[in-house]
Amino acid sequence: MQAAPIVPEKLKAFVQAWIITMVGVLVAAHVVDGITYEGWVDLVVATLLLGLLNAFVRPILMLLSLPLLLLTLGLFTLVINAGLLWLVGELVKGFHVAGFWAAFKGALVIAVLSLLLNSLTGTGNTRVRFSRARRREDRSGSDDRGGPVIDV
C-alpha cells in the first residue's frame, strides 16, 4: 500500500507559485520606483492577495477582455496584471503602488521573473526547452547541410 503524500499536490503547487510571485514582487519593489512595502508581513499579505486575485478575478477579466487580448496578441495581459497589482496596492495598507505606470512596470518585472523561475523550477505551465536537432545523413549527395529546403 502506498503512503499518502505529506503535502497535497495542489497545495504544493499553490505554495510554489506564491513563493515565485513573492520573489517577483520583492524584486519589483526594489527595482521599480513607486512600489514599496513597509514590512515583511505587508509583502506576504500583498502577494497572498495578488495570488488570490490572479486565481479568481484574472480569469474573468481575461474572458471579458478577450477581443483586446486577441487584437494585441496577448499583450493586454500586462494591463490586466498591472490593474490587479494596483488594486493590491490600494487594498493592503503597508503595500504601496504609486500609480498605473509603476504597476505596469512592476507587472512586467513580475511576469519576466515568474517566467524565468517557473522555467528553472519546472512549476506552472511554463516550459522552456533548448535542443539541437540531430543532423540527418543525406544519402543523395546534395550539399544542403541539413538546412531548410524550398520546393518551387
Disulfide bonds with the S-S distance in Angstrom:
none
